Amino acid sequence: MDPVSLAFAFVGILLGGFLKGATGAGAPVVGVPVLAIVFDVPMAVAIFSVLNLCTNIWQSWAFRSEVTEHRFVWGFAAMGAIGAVLGSILLASLPVPLLMGALAVVVFAYIGLRLARPNWVLPRERGRQMGPYVGLIGGVMQGAGGLSAPVSITFLNALNLPRKEFIATIAIFFLAMSLTQVPALWTLGILTLDRLLLAFLALIPMFLGIPIGSWAARFLSKQAFDRLILSLLAVIAVKLIWDALQAGL
């Protein structure tokens, strides 16, 4: 691999860590599409499954006292874990160009939802009823494309959770998915020893980005930050579609 591609991958993971530190979630939203461009979707998903496991173990423990509705949170997380296994099976059986195109569509859907309904609030009672179903769909998307944010983060944002409760809930959700996704990817041969070693190396830019994001969040307005990330995602999604078309989708 050429140095430019390695630098691009490093910056993508660093930006993912920055987003994780600033908002408590969303590292795969940036990191997985970037790694998919540099490598491919299965490798990107494999690497981020390990990164998600490590970062969310810490975050789940650090914010454990912020969970106020245990039944909702654990039901949401448990169905996400089941969905991640189903998605991992799809990842092992679907053509890579199709996955790249699907990932681009998912990213565009996420951008569209954020722009179309930035202030819509979902009633908490309705959210409790929808939680397990949303968790399952998010888990499938996480397993198949390494990206559950268009479902999981949008859903929790719509509930208008306080920041710390949001972080606690999404960290437990991501952790539950990782606990099933990592063994599933290993069993299916997608997470190999070489990719595991690369994932451990990728922890370096990830944990460099997290404290930078935590620091920057104190000075950057939420609106400006959201616009920056959405613009970056749009560029990445266009590149994914182009690569998928070039590969014969």
Secondary structure by P-SEA (a helix, b strand, c coil): ccaaaaaaaaaaaaaaaaaaaacccccccccaaaaaaaccaaaaaaaaaaaaaaaaaaaaaaaccccccaaaaaaaaaaaaaaaaaaaaaaacccaaaaaaaaaaaaaaaaaaaaacccccccaaaaaaaaaaaaaaaaaaaaacccccccaaaaaaaacccaaaaaaaaaaaaaaaaaaaaaaaaaaccccaaaaaaaaaaaaaaaaaaaaaaaacccccaaaaaaaaaaaaaaaaaaaaaaaaaacc
